[in-house]
Amino acid sequence: MRVLVGLSLALALSLVLAQGLLTRALESIATERTDRQAFVSLRALEDLVQRAGGSGDSVRALLSSWQQQLPPGSAVRVIAFSGIKLEASTFPEDQGERAAPRRLSREEKPIYDRGQRLRTAVETNREEGTARKLEVEAEALPNGGRQLSAPVEVEGAVVGMVELATPPLKAPLKPGTGTLLLWLLVPLALCAGAAFAVRSQRVLVIASVVALAVGVGGYASYSLGMLDAQVRETQSLVAGQMRSMAERAQAVMAEHQLAAEPALQPGSWDADQYRRPLGLVTPEGAVNEAAVSARVAELRSGASRALGGLGALALAVLLFIGMGGLARTVETVVENRTAYLYIAPAMVGMVVLVFFPFFYGITLSFTDSNLYNTGQPLSDIWVGARNYVEILGDFNFTKEDGSTNYLNFYYTLGFTVVWTITNVVIGVSVGLILALMLNINGLALRPMYRVLLILPWAMPNYITALIWKGMFHEQFGVVNHVIRMFGGEGLAWFNSPFTSFMTALTTNGWLSFPFMMVVSLGALQSIPMELYEAARVDGASRWQQFTAITLPALKPALVPAIILSVVWTFNMFNIIFLVTGGEPNNSTEILVTQAYKFAFQRYRYGYAAAYSTVIFGILLLYSMVQNRMSRATEAA
């Protein structure tokens, strides 16, 4: 019974999730099909409006002719940036008293803003030689249709914008429920028959695994076949749309005596939102079988991975229930329900505040998430391990002009390691020396010294960082003032990597020694004085007492504190960010501040997430190795 219940739940879970993924994929294909067909019409109109000069009576006559070949419920408009005019429109709200041509009203400012965004995107991409900003905007309309907006260029300058609103989208094809039931019931029937035929639990578990593979594999084959057919149908419809628009555009050009040169290029009309041709349809309007086959193979590969993951999940559910894991878990929870009730709030908080952000950040690291695509689903911007390859595979330590490439990951890692080692050495050394001084018997005013020496740690570190930054100010800082008092010249502390590093090192050293002092002092006071008395009787010197008694006794307390200090210093964001700011030229950045700047100054969220994941991996590896070598937490 356990095996049959486990198989039922595993199959139901995997097939329902697979059908949900298939439904979403079919909806995405249907939306892409509508957008591409509309985009072909929009780009053809954009080409004609450009030949008509972007404004004037010729554009209005052109638009009237073009509207006739669009599906019922469609509408187009042309915006001219010169004069902020609605040049021509077939939108219902632009009829009667609001008919074109007219100046855009105040409430139509979003239309003008959309045009300016497109112009900025075109100019930015042209200057940078990249496709970073979307040059076509697509949005859903309240009636279920889509609205596409594209820029109009005349002689290399963006002079306006064309917009196309489509009728409500047709309902996408949905996977059949009968197929899902078929691949659910047939494996269950096979497993139920095996349960009556054999009495061995091991054989029955193997039979259930085979039945699960049959059910999930059968539905996977059905899903991949449906996706394949829909993708190929989309290419055929888009190719037909392109041929139709090319013929209509030629007729409109002849009708309105538009310039025939340069010749129309219908192959460029089927493009993405960066206006880059997709290459799935040839310039002659035929389906590019090689490109479509590659597209289908890529889609099948992604779908296969997703379905494989569902299969693995279903197998885990089957084995967990079928092998008695669920029964034992329920029994344990019921037996210890009071304890689980007490820890439940903490676990919920950990899941919401720690585990979810952590795993979401790792997921984000495999995407090209940035400021311009945050509204897109992660599946659309998935780039795999590209961010990690870009981070770890960059060995360009110098720029083209011969200067140091301070943005290189390995330079930043090396600087971070130097920063960490120097700070920990200073913190441990100064803290231990002060602790030894405070541990001297009969030291006068010891309580006052303890309070004064712990103040740097008690004060919020960002306040301390800002105070030290002011002290190192070139003109008004107290450090330069003292130097001038002794006849020297003040330094521009933040103008060279070394002096800038020294300012951060001084600030963090001031903040780090109190912690080590407190830890060391506590450990020192726990050492029995009889050990020192016995050592003195045996003729041991002070140094021999220190190395033979004090240091071994300090190790259980100091080693975990050093590990913690290394992690803290490795990620000491406040000091670097507030004191040096990475100056000069990002030369004093550590990994965590570099990740922050990639996210919130360069707006490369996926890259910054990968950067942060690499930092986590480095610290995790360090902690594991250090723990294994020192066995610092063995007692715990």
C-alpha positions as MATLAB code, in Angstrom:
seq = 'MRVLVGLSLALALSLVLAQGLLTRALESIATERTDRQAFVSLRALEDLVQRAGGSGDSVRALLSSWQQQLPPGSAVRVIAFSGIKLEASTFPEDQGERAAPRRLSREEKPIYDRGQRLRTAVETNREEGTARKLEVEAEALPNGGRQLSAPVEVEGAVVGMVELATPPLKAPLKPGTGTLLLWLLVPLALCAGAAFAVRSQRVLVIASVVALAVGVGGYASYSLGMLDAQVRETQSLVAGQMRSMAERAQAVMAEHQLAAEPALQPGSWDADQYRRPLGLVTPEGAVNEAAVSARVAELRSGASRALGGLGALALAVLLFIGMGGLARTVETVVENRTAYLYIAPAMVGMVVLVFFPFFYGITLSFTDSNLYNTGQPLSDIWVGARNYVEILGDFNFTKEDGSTNYLNFYYTLGFTVVWTITNVVIGVSVGLILALMLNINGLALRPMYRVLLILPWAMPNYITALIWKGMFHEQFGVVNHVIRMFGGEGLAWFNSPFTSFMTALTTNGWLSFPFMMVVSLGALQSIPMELYEAARVDGASRWQQFTAITLPALKPALVPAIILSVVWTFNMFNIIFLVTGGEPNNSTEILVTQAYKFAFQRYRYGYAAAYSTVIFGILLLYSMVQNRMSRATEAA';
ca = [
       0.000    0.000    0.000;
       2.864    2.399    0.835;
       4.442    1.820   -2.570;
       1.155    2.375   -4.420;
       0.414    5.547   -2.444;
       3.945    6.796   -3.072;
       3.674    6.079   -6.800;
       0.276    7.794   -7.001;
       1.527   10.948   -5.289;
       4.805   10.995   -7.242;
       3.058   10.584  -10.587;
       0.345   13.112   -9.751;
       2.902   15.687   -8.569;
       5.242   15.297  -11.548;
       2.498   15.164  -14.201;
       0.566   18.135  -12.816;
       3.749   20.204  -12.638;
       4.749   19.045  -16.127;
       1.339   20.036  -17.478;
       1.679   23.431  -15.805;
       5.102   23.958  -17.400;
       3.750   22.811  -20.774;
       0.766   25.168  -20.500;
       3.033   28.080  -19.676;
       5.381   27.204  -22.546;
       2.463   27.060  -24.980;
       1.213   30.438  -23.728;
       4.702   31.872  -24.203;
       4.868   30.494  -27.754;
       1.427   31.927  -28.545;
       2.427   35.355  -27.192;
       5.693   35.247  -29.125;
       3.783   34.316  -32.281;
       1.398   37.254  -31.916;
       4.223   39.660  -31.089;
       6.323   38.536  -34.038;
       3.428   38.794  -36.476;
       2.553   42.238  -35.126;
       6.215   43.196  -35.109;
       6.541   42.336  -38.798;
       3.606   44.658  -39.518;
       5.059   47.350  -37.243;
       8.548   47.184  -38.766;
       7.094   47.310  -42.275;
       5.112   50.415  -41.287;
       8.221   51.878  -39.651;
      10.101   51.386  -42.930;
       7.355   53.141  -44.908;
       7.024   56.034  -42.443;
      10.782   56.525  -42.629;
      10.587   56.728  -46.447;
       7.753   59.254  -46.079;
       9.953   61.533  -43.934;
       8.378   60.758  -40.552;
       5.735   63.501  -40.697;
       3.343   65.364  -42.952;
       0.348   64.527  -45.132;
       2.163   61.636  -46.799;
       2.432   59.858  -43.454;
      -1.289   60.288  -42.780;
      -2.215   58.983  -46.213;
       0.175   56.104  -45.766;
      -1.320   55.188  -42.402;
      -4.820   55.154  -43.828;
      -3.759   52.688  -46.509;
      -1.846   50.521  -44.056;
      -4.766   50.237  -41.624;
      -6.814   48.405  -44.250;
      -4.544   45.370  -44.249;
      -4.457   44.958  -40.445;
      -6.773   42.532  -38.582;
     -10.027   44.017  -37.185;
      -9.461   45.589  -33.786;
      -5.928   46.762  -34.621;
      -4.850   50.405  -34.456;
      -1.688   52.335  -35.361;
      -0.336   55.793  -34.566;
       2.693   57.882  -35.503;
       4.306   60.341  -33.070;
       6.651   63.089  -34.298;
       9.117   64.351  -31.695;
       9.493   67.685  -33.474;
       6.681   69.757  -32.028;
       5.611   66.811  -29.834;
       2.840   65.971  -32.312;
       0.446   63.131  -32.885;
       1.100   62.963  -36.617;
      -1.420   60.270  -37.555;
      -3.563   57.754  -35.678;
      -6.328   55.195  -36.097;
      -6.757   54.647  -32.348;
     -10.411   55.084  -31.252;
      -9.490   57.788  -28.717;
      -7.819   59.847  -31.460;
     -10.961   60.482  -33.498;
     -13.304   63.470  -33.709;
     -12.006   66.573  -31.940;
      -8.821   64.727  -30.961;
      -8.020   63.630  -34.493;
      -4.476   63.984  -35.798;
      -2.523   66.064  -36.551;
      -2.351   67.776  -33.181;
       0.004   68.444  -30.319;
       0.058   65.797  -27.587;
      -1.954   66.815  -24.519;
      -0.682   66.836  -20.947;
      -2.329   63.523  -20.076;
      -0.588   61.897  -23.054;
       2.839   62.513  -21.578;
       3.420   58.727  -21.052;
       3.291   58.315  -24.850;
       5.943   60.985  -25.316;
       8.052   59.502  -22.494;
       7.891   56.117  -24.196;
       9.197   57.651  -27.385;
      12.049   59.349  -25.544;
      13.010   56.058  -23.910;
      13.200   54.444  -27.333;
      15.286   57.291  -28.736;
      17.668   57.056  -25.770;
      17.915   53.285  -26.228;
      18.805   53.622  -29.933;
      21.407   56.313  -29.291;
      22.929   54.447  -26.325;
      23.188   51.137  -28.179;
      24.700   52.915  -31.186;
      27.317   54.712  -29.058;
      28.261   51.601  -27.097;
      28.119   49.272  -30.083;
      26.034   46.816  -28.056;
      22.420   45.759  -27.615;
      21.906   46.771  -24.002;
      18.624   48.708  -24.056;
      15.399   47.501  -25.652;
      14.610   49.386  -28.871;
      11.049   48.058  -29.052;
       8.636   48.129  -26.124;
       5.806   45.609  -25.788;
       3.089   45.735  -23.161;
      -0.248   44.070  -22.458;
      -3.441   46.064  -23.031;
      -6.519   45.916  -20.751;
      -8.563   44.239  -23.506;
      -6.109   41.342  -23.721;
      -4.246   42.661  -26.764;
      -0.660   43.826  -27.103;
       0.853   47.225  -27.887;
       4.211   47.485  -29.639;
       6.219   50.697  -29.972;
       9.256   51.218  -32.224;
      11.379   54.271  -33.135;
      11.410   55.935  -36.553;
      14.813   56.979  -37.888;
      15.394   59.454  -40.709;
      18.967   59.960  -41.915;
      20.336   58.296  -38.787;
      18.359   60.420  -36.314;
      15.356   59.207  -34.288;
      12.571   61.612  -35.251;
       9.489   59.813  -34.012;
       7.767   56.612  -33.008;
       5.188   54.229  -34.450;
       2.815   52.177  -32.305;
       0.626   49.200  -33.121;
      -2.157   47.846  -30.913;
      -3.317   44.298  -31.677;
      -6.747   42.780  -31.039;
      -7.151   40.457  -28.026;
      -4.896   37.427  -28.189;
      -6.380   34.133  -29.247;
      -6.587   31.510  -26.529;
      -3.398   29.415  -26.706;
      -3.512   25.698  -27.300;
      -3.847   23.781  -24.046;
      -2.599   20.270  -23.312;
      -5.321   17.671  -23.042;
      -6.433   16.362  -19.656;
      -7.061   12.941  -21.182;
      -3.377   12.499  -21.985;
      -2.420   13.359  -18.413;
      -4.916   10.814  -17.036;
      -3.637    8.189  -19.466;
      -0.024    8.504  -18.284;
      -1.220    8.597  -14.671;
      -3.533    5.560  -14.667;
      -1.594    3.180  -16.918;
       1.554    3.106  -14.689;
      -0.640    2.753  -11.586;
      -2.425   -0.196  -13.170;
       0.898   -1.804  -14.060;
       2.225   -1.365  -10.530;
      -1.033   -2.609   -8.964;
      -0.818   -5.741  -11.118;
       2.773   -6.281   -9.999;
       1.685   -5.885   -6.359;
      -0.731   -8.797   -6.690;
       1.738  -10.919   -8.649;
       4.766  -10.607   -6.334;
       5.226  -10.496   -2.569;
       8.761   -9.128   -2.445;
       8.944   -5.493   -1.354;
      12.219   -4.977   -3.220;
      10.736   -6.229   -6.499;
       7.651   -4.086   -5.954;
       9.764   -0.958   -5.396;
      11.681   -1.686   -8.612;
       8.384   -2.165  -10.467;
       7.087    1.161   -9.119;
      10.262    2.949  -10.284;
       9.810    1.457  -13.769;
       6.126    2.475  -13.778;
       7.106    6.013  -12.734;
       9.646    6.190  -15.563;
       6.964    5.026  -18.035;
       4.460    7.646  -16.858;
       6.857   10.606  -16.696;
       8.679    9.567  -19.884;
       5.448    9.137  -21.844;
       4.138   12.557  -20.854;
       7.543   14.091  -21.536;
       7.495   12.680  -25.074;
       3.986   14.072  -25.592;
       5.071   17.512  -24.279;
       8.186   17.718  -26.459;
       6.210   16.728  -29.541;
       3.592   19.409  -28.891;
       6.241   22.092  -28.333;
       8.021   21.064  -31.529;
       4.806   21.325  -33.563;
       3.883   24.730  -32.100;
       7.320   26.222  -32.737;
       7.289   25.088  -36.355;
       3.742   26.362  -36.853;
       4.836   29.742  -35.480;
       7.638   29.982  -38.050;
       5.241   29.159  -40.869;
       2.728   31.808  -39.765;
       5.433   34.463  -39.344;
       6.893   33.623  -42.762;
       3.444   33.991  -44.307;
       2.949   37.313  -42.505;
       6.301   38.558  -43.817;
       5.448   37.681  -47.423;
       2.070   39.365  -47.101;
       3.543   42.534  -45.566;
       6.284   42.702  -48.203;
       3.734   42.548  -51.011;
       1.519   45.134  -49.329;
       4.464   47.446  -48.635;
       5.501   47.356  -52.294;
       1.932   48.251  -53.313;
       1.750   51.144  -50.808;
       5.122   52.470  -51.982;
       3.899   52.498  -55.559;
       0.555   54.024  -54.555;
       2.106   56.904  -52.607;
       5.207   57.231  -54.806;
       7.648   56.605  -51.975;
      11.387   56.190  -52.574;
      12.204   52.698  -53.788;
      15.820   52.968  -52.655;
      17.176   51.459  -50.586;
      15.247   48.301  -51.387;
      12.936   46.791  -48.794;
      14.536   44.191  -46.534;
      11.683   42.065  -45.170;
      14.171   39.710  -43.562;
      15.001   42.393  -40.971;
      11.360   42.795  -39.941;
      11.282   39.538  -37.967;
      13.530   40.709  -35.136;
      13.819   40.780  -31.360;
      13.213   43.780  -29.094;
      16.711   45.053  -29.842;
      15.749   45.086  -33.561;
      18.221   42.293  -34.297;
      16.955   39.878  -36.996;
      16.131   36.489  -35.534;
      17.199   34.613  -38.664;
      14.316   32.127  -38.382;
      12.795   33.360  -41.664;
      14.800   34.048  -44.813;
      14.647   37.463  -46.570;
      12.488   35.798  -49.232;
       9.883   34.882  -46.610;
      10.678   31.165  -46.344;
      11.274   29.266  -43.128;
      14.982   28.891  -42.335;
      14.969   25.187  -41.531;
      18.497   25.120  -40.109;
      17.829   27.989  -37.679;
      14.417   26.600  -36.718;
      15.894   23.155  -36.078;
      18.525   24.732  -33.817;
      15.784   26.691  -32.020;
      13.713   23.530  -31.565;
      16.759   21.613  -30.302;
      17.484   24.362  -27.773;
      13.855   24.361  -26.621;
      13.786   20.566  -26.357;
      17.037   20.625  -24.373;
      15.631   23.096  -21.849;
      12.326   21.233  -21.619;
      14.138   17.932  -21.191;
      16.169   19.312  -18.299;
      13.018   20.627  -16.626;
      11.188   17.326  -17.113;
      14.254   15.427  -15.919;
      14.231   17.496  -12.747;
      10.554   16.687  -12.242;
      11.345   13.013  -12.741;
      14.082   13.173  -10.096;
      11.682   14.933   -7.710;
       9.003   12.296   -8.352;
      11.527    9.504   -7.733;
      12.545   11.075   -4.424;
       8.862   11.309   -3.369;
       8.241    7.695   -4.394;
      11.226    6.325   -2.466;
      10.565    8.533    0.552;
       6.986    7.300    0.873;
       7.421    3.775   -0.491;
      10.420    2.946    1.702;
       8.654    4.137    4.862;
      10.420    7.483    5.275;
       7.174    9.447    5.471;
       5.704    7.106    8.065;
       8.790    7.367   10.271;
       8.865   11.169    9.877;
       5.203   11.529   10.863;
       5.764    9.243   13.838;
       8.772   11.318   14.983;
       6.916   14.622   14.579;
       3.911   13.357   16.540;
       6.135   11.983   19.289;
       8.143   15.229   19.613;
       5.410   17.659   18.638;
       6.073   19.978   21.605;
       9.705   20.464   20.641;
       8.824   21.075   16.976;
       6.158   23.559   18.058;
       8.777   25.561   19.978;
      11.285   25.707   17.122;
       8.661   26.310   14.383;
       8.718   30.168   14.622;
      12.521   30.211   14.381;
      12.493   27.835   11.414;
       9.850   29.921    9.611;
      11.958   33.022   10.192;
      15.075   31.259    8.905;
      13.273   30.078    5.771;
      11.839   33.525    4.981;
      14.813   35.673    5.977;
      17.808   33.424    5.228;
      17.186   30.359    3.081;
      14.841   31.898    0.492;
      17.045   34.971   -0.205;
      20.124   32.728   -0.269;
      18.765   30.265   -2.823;
      17.084   33.035   -4.829;
      20.440   34.823   -5.039;
      22.112   31.649   -6.310;
      19.335   31.232   -8.892;
      19.724   34.872   -9.949;
      23.448   34.294  -10.509;
      22.603   32.106  -13.518;
      20.686   34.919  -15.262;
      21.511   38.135  -17.077;
      19.289   40.145  -14.738;
      19.894   43.898  -14.973;
      18.083   47.210  -14.652;
      16.418   46.835  -18.031;
      14.935   43.335  -17.764;
      13.819   43.033  -14.148;
      10.220   42.543  -15.285;
      11.068   39.494  -17.395;
      10.778   35.953  -16.003;
      14.048   34.303  -15.017;
      13.620   31.665  -17.719;
      13.838   34.371  -20.414;
      17.122   35.790  -19.121;
      18.754   32.486  -18.118;
      22.394   32.366  -19.231;
      23.665   29.360  -17.303;
      27.218   29.604  -15.996;
      28.172   32.564  -18.216;
      28.550   34.965  -15.284;
      30.877   32.559  -13.474;
      32.945   32.041  -16.626;
      33.189   35.808  -17.089;
      34.268   36.316  -13.463;
      36.684   33.420  -13.040;
      37.936   33.353  -16.633;
      39.061   36.984  -16.785;
      42.864   37.066  -16.604;
      43.301   40.554  -18.082;
      45.258   42.199  -15.300;
      46.113   45.244  -17.400;
      44.106   47.525  -19.661;
      44.946   48.417  -23.244;
      46.835   51.533  -22.086;
      49.063   49.405  -19.819;
      47.454   50.485  -16.527;
      46.278   47.977  -13.927;
      42.797   46.568  -14.430;
      41.421   47.103  -10.939;
      38.064   45.544  -11.884;
      39.711   42.171  -12.505;
      38.369   39.572  -10.062;
      41.770   38.139   -9.196;
      43.234   41.576   -8.443;
      40.306   42.282   -6.131;
      40.660   38.835   -4.540;
      44.369   39.405   -3.951;
      43.730   42.818   -2.431;
      40.990   41.316   -0.230;
      43.362   38.593    1.019;
      46.063   41.170    1.827;
      43.443   43.357    3.518;
      42.190   40.413    5.602;
      45.610   39.110    6.658;
      46.994   42.507    7.670;
      43.889   43.433    9.625;
      43.665   40.112   11.454;
      47.368   40.190   12.324;
      47.076   43.735   13.684;
      43.848   42.984   15.560;
      45.130   39.768   17.139;
      48.565   41.183   18.008;
      47.361   44.448   19.538;
      44.428   42.750   21.272;
      46.630   40.030   22.791;
      49.285   42.519   23.959;
      46.670   44.735   25.614;
      45.038   41.683   27.214;
      48.391   40.589   28.661;
      48.921   44.092   30.069;
      45.440   44.203   31.603;
      45.994   40.766   33.137;
      48.953   41.969   35.218;
      48.240   41.565   38.952;
      48.016   44.833   40.821;
      47.587   47.030   37.730;
      46.188   50.356   38.894;
      42.943   51.695   37.322;
      42.363   48.397   35.494;
      38.533   48.834   35.259;
      38.954   52.284   33.700;
      41.428   50.949   31.115;
      39.035   48.167   30.190;
      36.181   50.625   29.601;
      38.340   52.990   27.542;
      39.836   50.234   25.378;
      36.477   48.661   24.600;
      34.905   51.964   23.468;
      36.037   51.662   19.786;
      34.160   48.367   19.555;
      31.092   49.686   21.383;
      30.672   52.687   19.057;
      28.785   52.009   15.752;
      31.458   51.268   13.161;
      29.970   53.473   10.445;
      30.305   56.493   12.780;
      33.918   55.549   13.496;
      34.550   55.105    9.754;
      33.201   58.564    8.940;
      35.267   60.132   11.756;
      38.468   58.529   10.477;
      37.652   59.544    6.908;
      37.380   63.139    8.108;
      40.659   62.820   10.022;
      42.417   61.820    6.774;
      40.969   64.758    4.797;
      43.715   66.366    2.724;
      42.976   69.957    3.717;
      41.099   69.863    7.016;
      42.013   66.448    8.474;
      43.711   66.270   11.862;
      46.308   63.770   10.575;
      47.654   66.203    7.990;
      47.402   69.003   10.549;
      49.720   67.076   12.906;
      52.123   66.365   10.045;
      52.272   70.086    9.216;
      52.884   70.919   12.891;
      56.159   68.970   12.640;
      57.193   70.656    9.399;
      55.924   68.073    6.957;
      53.483   68.402    4.062;
      50.009   66.982    4.168;
      49.250   63.949    2.003;
      46.432   63.367   -0.447;
      45.635   60.091    1.292;
      43.077   58.857   -1.232;
      45.052   59.630   -4.384;
      47.291   56.538   -4.375;
      46.409   52.878   -3.738;
      48.948   52.438   -0.912;
      48.024   55.514    1.173;
      44.324   54.868    0.577;
      44.830   51.297    1.805;
      46.630   52.602    4.901;
      43.660   54.806    5.837;
      41.307   51.812    5.702;
      43.818   49.598    7.552;
      44.185   52.159   10.341;
      40.426   52.551   10.696;
      39.711   48.835   10.793;
      42.648   48.188   13.130;
      41.155   50.700   15.550;
      37.852   48.826   15.376;
      39.183   45.249   15.522;
      41.574   45.104   18.480;
      38.930   45.474   21.290;
      37.196   42.234   20.272;
      40.422   40.253   20.335;
      41.393   41.940   23.600;
      38.150   40.878   25.297;
      38.425   37.283   24.012;
      42.076   37.020   25.036;
      41.500   38.587   28.441;
      38.687   36.177   29.213;
      40.834   33.219   28.236;
      43.820   34.513   30.227;
      41.803   34.861   33.408;
      40.653   31.254   33.122;
      44.252   29.893   33.245;
      45.053   28.527   36.751;
      47.841   30.508   38.403;
      49.250   27.271   39.842;
      50.613   26.407   36.402;
      52.745   29.553   36.335;
      53.933   28.939   39.907;
      55.019   25.405   39.026;
      56.787   26.685   35.899;
      58.688   29.302   37.903;
      59.744   26.629   40.414;
      61.105   24.593   37.474;
      63.125   27.635   36.344;
      61.048   28.565   33.266;
      61.558   32.072   31.877;
      58.663   34.415   31.074;
      58.926   33.582   27.372;
      58.909   29.856   28.115;
      55.839   30.330   30.331;
      54.145   32.271   27.532;
      54.860   29.659   24.853;
      54.288   26.557   27.005;
      51.289   27.667   29.104;
      49.654   30.872   27.841;
      49.458   30.225   24.083;
      48.170   26.601   24.340;
      45.560   27.736   26.871;
      44.521   30.620   24.580;
      44.151   28.429   21.473;
      40.600   27.111   22.156;
      39.355   30.685   22.471;
      41.568   32.456   19.932;
      41.217   30.091   16.956;
      37.405   30.377   16.646;
      37.731   34.130   17.227;
      40.340   34.367   14.449;
      38.117   32.378   12.062;
      35.236   34.714   12.864;
      37.500   37.741   12.490;
      38.700   36.551    9.072;
      35.114   36.195    7.834;
      34.140   39.593    9.262;
      37.187   41.331    7.805;
      36.852   39.586    4.428;
      33.357   41.086    4.198;
      34.083   44.384    6.012;
      31.842   46.461    3.761;
      31.435   49.610    5.872;
      35.098   50.547    6.232;
      36.016   50.272    2.560;
      32.774   51.806    1.318;
      32.741   54.731    3.782;
      36.467   55.476    4.156;
      38.110   54.923    0.753;
      35.081   54.328   -1.470;
      37.391   52.161   -3.585;
      39.508   55.161   -4.543;
      41.580   55.681   -6.501;
      39.954   54.056   -9.561;
      38.539   51.023   -7.675;
      42.049   50.022   -6.554;
      41.020   49.568   -2.896;
      37.822   47.628   -3.469;
      37.347   44.310   -1.706;
      35.120   41.587   -3.107;
      31.970   42.523   -1.214;
      32.109   46.234   -2.143;
      32.848   45.288   -5.742;
      29.769   43.047   -5.748;
      27.716   45.909   -4.315;
      28.862   48.282   -7.052;
      28.142   45.744   -9.785;
      24.600   45.491   -8.416;
      23.687   49.055   -7.460;
      25.980   51.258   -9.541;
      26.421   49.196  -12.709;
      23.001   47.486  -12.297;
      24.226   44.008  -13.290;
      22.166   42.068  -10.772;
      22.841   38.580  -12.126;
      26.589   39.228  -12.365;
      26.620   40.655   -8.818;
      24.726   37.588   -7.546;
      27.351   35.324   -9.140;
      30.087   37.489   -7.605;
      28.468   37.120   -4.175;
      28.101   33.360   -4.618;
      31.824   33.090   -5.393;
      32.565   35.064   -2.209;
      30.375   32.675   -0.217;
      32.175   29.690   -1.735;
      35.588   31.111   -0.830;
      34.593   31.750    2.789;
      32.858   28.372    3.104;
      35.959   26.588    1.817;
      38.197   28.590    4.167;
      36.007   27.842    7.200;
      35.882   24.116    6.427;
      39.644   23.843    5.930;
      40.413   25.968    8.997;
      38.019   23.980   11.173;
      39.478   20.683    9.999;
      43.052   21.845   10.586;
      42.502   23.505   13.951;
      39.561   21.398   15.224;
      38.431   24.607   16.875;
      34.780   23.584   17.124;
      35.374   19.922   17.946;
      34.185   20.294   21.520;
      31.002   22.039   20.408;
];
